[in-house]
Every structure is written in C-alpha cells, then in structure tokens.
Amino acid sequence: MTLSLLLLLAFILFMIPVVAVSRNRIYLLIRSLLPSSFLIALILILDKIIFNIDISKYVGLASSSMFSFITNSLPELSAAESLHICAHLTYAFLYLTVFLITSFITRLTFIGTNPNIKEKHGLLKSISSRTLLFLIIYPFLFVFLAEIRRIIPFQDGLLKPLFDVIYSYGANAL
Amino acid sequence: MNENLKFYLLAEQLGWDCSEYAYKRRDDIYKSASYSILKANMSEVSKHISKRSQYIQEEYKKLDEEPLTLKDFATREIRCNYLALHSFPEYYINPLTIEKDYQGGISSLGDLIFQIDSKEMTLNSLLLSNDYSFEKKQQAIDDQLEDYLSDLDEMTDHAIEAIKENSLNTSLERKEGRRTIVSEIIFIILNILFAFIYIYPNIYFRECMYSLSSDKILSYLSLIYPIFMLLYDISYILYFSYRSRKYQSYNYAKRFIKKNSSKVYQSNRITKEALKDYILNSIKQGYRLQNDIKSFSLLSTGYIDYKKVLDYKDIKKSPTMKAFRTVYNILSAISILLSLLTFVLYIISIVLKKGI
C-alpha cells in the first residue's frame, strides 16, 4: 500500500456520492462544507502563497500540546516538522468541527429546490455543483495527507513529485 | 329491465316477499354486457388518482354485495350500467392529477366529459356549441374545474397527512431518524478510529504491518481491517446515496410543507385558474383543444410529488433498498467488530510494548 494508492481509493470513494447523491443532498453538502473549506483554503493560501507569513508555525505552536502524543512518539521528527504536523492536524480538526456545526445548522434551515421541476440549464448546474462538491472535499484530503505523510506508515508511491511540491519533506516514517 | 323483473319489483313494492327471486337472479349481473365492459375498464381506472376513479372502484366492489331484495337487485343493475358508462377515461380523468407518462386514449382536454344543464358532453363539443351562452359555458367549466381542484386539494390533504404520519412524531419514524443519526455517528467514529490507528505512530503495530507474521493477529488485522473499512465506507455511501435519491421528492415535500403548506394549495388554485383561462381562451378564439391532456398536471411537477409521497412506505420495502440495507448492515457489523478488536489489540501492544 502506498499513499498514492490510498488517495486513488479515496478518489473513487468520493466520486460515488458526487455522482450518486440527489440534487438537494448535493446542495446541502455544499452549504455545509463551504464555510470549513473556505476557512482552511484561506489559511493555506495566506500561509503559502500570498504573504508567506508561516501561519502553520503559530497554529502548530498553539496546538502542539493537543497533538504532542502523536509527534512525541516519533523522535526522528524535527521541531519544525512537529509543528507543521500539529498545524495540519489542527486544520483537519477545524475542518471537521466547522463542517459538523454548519451541517447541523444547514439541516435545520435547508429546504432545497423542487426535484420535480426541471431547472433551466439543469445538466450544467448539476455538473458544476457536483464538481464543486468534489473540489471542496477531495483536494483538502489530498493536501492534508501530503502534509502529514511524514507520520503515515506508507510510502509515497507514484505521486511523490506532486507530494514534494505540496510539502518538501520525504515520507520516511519508521 | 325485462317485463318479468318489473312485475316482481311491483309485487315487492306491494308487500310480497320476492327475496327468493332476487336470490335466484343474483348472478345475472355478472353475465351482463355492462358488467363485462366495467370489468375490462377497471384495471385502467385503478391507475388514476381522482375522486371519480376512486368512486368507480368503490362502487365496483359494492356490486359483489348480495342483493337481499329485488329493489337491491334493480338498483345494482342500474348502478352497474351507470358505472360501465362512466368507467371510460373521459369521465374520470382529472387533468390536474393525470400522470405525466399517461399513454391512454385521451390526448386532449377537449375529450373530457363536462356537464351543462344536466347534460353530459365532451369539452370540445361544449366549446363549439352554439346552444349555450358564453356565461353559461363559463359557469359549467368553472364548476367542473372546481371539482377537479377539490380533488387535487384532497390529494394534497392526504399527502400532508401522510408526511405528518411519517414525520418524527410517530415512533416508527423516530426510530428511523435515530437509526440514521446513529449510522452517521458510527461512520464518523469508525473512520476517525481507522485514521488514528494508521496515523498514530505505534511502532509495534507498524512492525506487524510491515513484516507480516503468521503468529501475530495484528498482522492479519492490518490486512483485513482496511479492506473491510473500504467496503463498509462504499456500502454506507451507496446506501445513503441511493436513499437520498429515492426519498428526494418525499424529503423535499416534508421540508417544504413544514414552512409553506399554504403555498401548495395556492399553487393548486393558480393552476386551476390557468387551466380555466386556457379553456375560456379557446372559446373566444373558437378552436378545438388538442394534445394538452398532460399540460396542467400537478401530480409530479408541483411542490409535492403526490405519487412518491403517498408511496413512501413502498419505497422502504423495495427489494433494492432492502438489498442495500442488508449489505450495509452486515458490513457495518463486521467493521465495528474489526475496529474494536484492532483498537483493543493496538492498545494492548502499546501497553505490552510488543506486537501481538
């Protein structure tokens, strides 16, 4: 098993709901996932692309005590790597928490669109909403696993060059 | 009615007991031409949702009741003739509740039978007739359309009732709702546990995973556990995706009705008024109605998909749904057991500081 294969399986797994779920459920999921994806995307963009202010370092410092039980078990991790992993585990935690809260609120207020009425440009809307749903789930998982692959017990596999672009440390746990 | 029957009927009215004669002739109705026609039309009648088709079905069942008197017998015969005549689609089809995939003999609203001055005639004949004034035609059309509307409103009542019956107020639905929430929680917990087992750097577990050893249970589990987790995730996603697709009309109606039930009745009336305007326009323009029987149907294009809402319980019992549920239940049970077993052995390996 390699991380690339795991991500391929995850790709297939995420494609099932994207293709099979009903139109209203897609809208519900998008509404529930958008705030968390937006928040994490904003942090990652601010961190890596725009200002290069290394937010991850500060987030890692703040959350290191929460995830120290994981990072302390790998003595070969440098302090910087530990902070990096703590930061990304915090982002994952944040993503899930915001999703669960938004999902709860959305379920109470959401009505959706009438499935009996064919919308104008229905196919186009369906394809774009399904693509959007995929884009607000899968890339985050991809980046998350690439960022923390230092502690994952799998080799990189085929996608190693891509992982290195996302996070330049090699995956050589154990 | 033959002369013999008339005689016995009169005798019965005068106080004679003719029940024996009625009993002897009880099966005559089944041999009549009108009964044969009615019987042949019944399968088509039962497919349509309208008060008139419902009435025909109920009355058809009553024909099997044994007549105790000759009066009952005669009434039954008259009723059978009436039902046979009204068992044709032009009499019972409601254009507001006709199915979108209807492929029967009626193609136009103009073929439907309307009543004016106690006379029955097709709508097209009524529209083009010069015997009645515009106002009279308008009144007759409005009366009939009000009947259609009340039919639709009644169906809306039934659908709302069905939704309320199936809503979280009933113990069955509460149970179903609880089961869905529990399934979601189990799904999240099992996946977090799975991620934890692989992300947390337990050196003993990883040793068992990398160097597979036949005497270590963790070695077997490190192979079987991810496979079953993958299968469980697929079955969960497939089951709930299929469910969301099958229940989407019902779920939408449920959510919509919670806040906007008055809008549904409003939409019914708006459609009836649109139909009326359409018909009246054809009188003014003087043309026959053609190929428009399904144009005003709200059966599955309104706020409520009546068919799916009223068939909600049948979807639950459908073989595909049962198959998905069974596979999901089996895989979730196996995954829960495997997760627990792996987690316990995982913890033990940390405590004992060796692979098990």
Interface residues (C-beta under 8 A of the other chain):
Chain A: M1 L9 L13 I16 P17 A20 V21 S22 R23 N24 R25 F69 I70 S73 L74 F110 I111 G112 T113 N114 P115 N116 I117 I148 I151 I152 P153 A173 L174
Chain B: Y198 I199 Y200 P201 N202 I203 R206 M209 Y210 P226 L230 D233 I234 I237 L238 F240 S241 Y242 S244 R245 Q248 S249 N251 Y252 R255 F256 K259 S300 T301 G302 Y303 D305
